[in-house]
Amino acid sequence: MTTRALIVVRRSTNIQDVSLEAQIADCEKVAKDNGWKVAGIYSDTASGSADLDKRPGLMEALGNLKKGDILLARSASRISRKIGIHLAIEDQVAAKKASIYYCDGG
């Protein structure tokens, strides 16, 4: 059974840190290198400290996660820059028996 990867990308509303296309390309390469099937790409334009209700793409990805899936992002900062929110996301992923993987190894 092939592992599914759900790619999550984010750009800031004020600053375009890393383009969405570059983030997607990095994540797709990691998925390919690991033999994972990309099951979806979820994108948000929001501050890294935005609450989850301001991140519909991330929330959709979390809702679509299944046991054994990988939530794949270029770096931890693409998920959230707020530790409390980041920990809440990790809890949701763990509850689904899925994993988070960062392209930069963070």
C-alpha positions in Angstrom: 0.0 0.0 0.0 1.4 3.4 -1.0 1.6 6.1 1.6 -0.4 9.2 0.8 1.1 12.6 1.2 -1.1 15.7 1.7 0.9 18.8 0.9 0.2 21.9 2.8 1.6 25.3 1.6 1.2 28.8 3.0 2.2 32.3 2.1 2.0 35.3 4.3 -0.6 38.0 3.5 2.1 40.7 3.9 5.2 39.0 2.6 5.7 36.4 0.0 8.3 34.4 1.9 8.6 31.5 -0.5 6.3 31.1 -3.5 3.6 28.5 -3.3 4.9 27.0 -6.5 8.4 26.5 -5.0 6.9 25.0 -1.8 4.8 22.6 -3.9 7.8 21.6 -6.1 9.9 20.9 -3.0 7.2 18.8 -1.4 6.4 16.9 -4.6 10.1 16.0 -4.9 10.2 14.7 -1.3 7.1 12.7 -2.0 8.5 11.2 -5.2 11.8 10.4 -3.5 10.0 8.6 -0.7 7.6 6.8 -3.0 4.6 8.6 -1.5 1.5 9.4 -3.6 0.4 13.0 -3.5 -3.2 12.9 -2.5 -3.9 16.6 -2.4 -2.4 20.1 -2.3 -3.9 22.5 0.3 -3.0 26.2 0.2 -3.6 29.2 2.4 -2.7 32.9 2.2 -2.5 33.8 5.9 -0.1 34.9 8.5 2.0 32.2 10.1 0.4 33.1 13.5 -3.1 33.0 12.1 -5.7 30.9 14.1 -6.9 27.7 12.5 -10.2 29.3 11.5 -8.2 31.5 9.1 -6.5 28.5 7.5 -9.2 26.7 5.5 -6.7 24.8 3.4 -4.9 23.4 6.4 -8.2 22.5 8.0 -9.3 20.7 4.9 -6.0 18.8 4.8 -6.4 17.8 8.5 -10.0 16.7 7.8 -8.8 14.5 4.9 -5.9 12.8 6.8 -6.3 9.1 7.2 -4.3 6.5 9.2 -0.8 6.2 7.8 -0.9 9.5 5.8 1.8 12.1 5.8 1.0 15.8 6.2 3.9 17.3 4.2 5.1 20.8 4.3 8.3 22.6 3.2 9.1 23.6 6.8 7.4 23.9 10.2 6.9 27.6 9.6 4.5 26.7 6.7 2.3 24.9 9.2 2.3 27.6 11.9 4.6 30.1 13.6 2.6 29.9 16.9 3.7 27.1 19.2 0.2 26.5 20.7 -1.4 26.2 17.3 1.4 24.0 16.0 1.0 21.7 19.0 -2.8 21.5 18.4 -2.1 20.5 14.8 0.4 17.8 15.9 -2.3 16.5 18.3 -4.9 16.3 15.5 -2.4 14.5 13.2 -1.4 12.0 15.9 -5.0 11.3 16.8 -5.5 10.2 13.2 -2.4 8.0 13.4 -0.8 10.0 10.7 2.6 11.9 10.6 4.0 15.3 9.8 7.1 15.5 7.6 9.0 18.7 6.7 11.1 18.9 3.5 13.8 20.8 5.4 14.1 18.1 8.1 12.8 20.4 10.8 
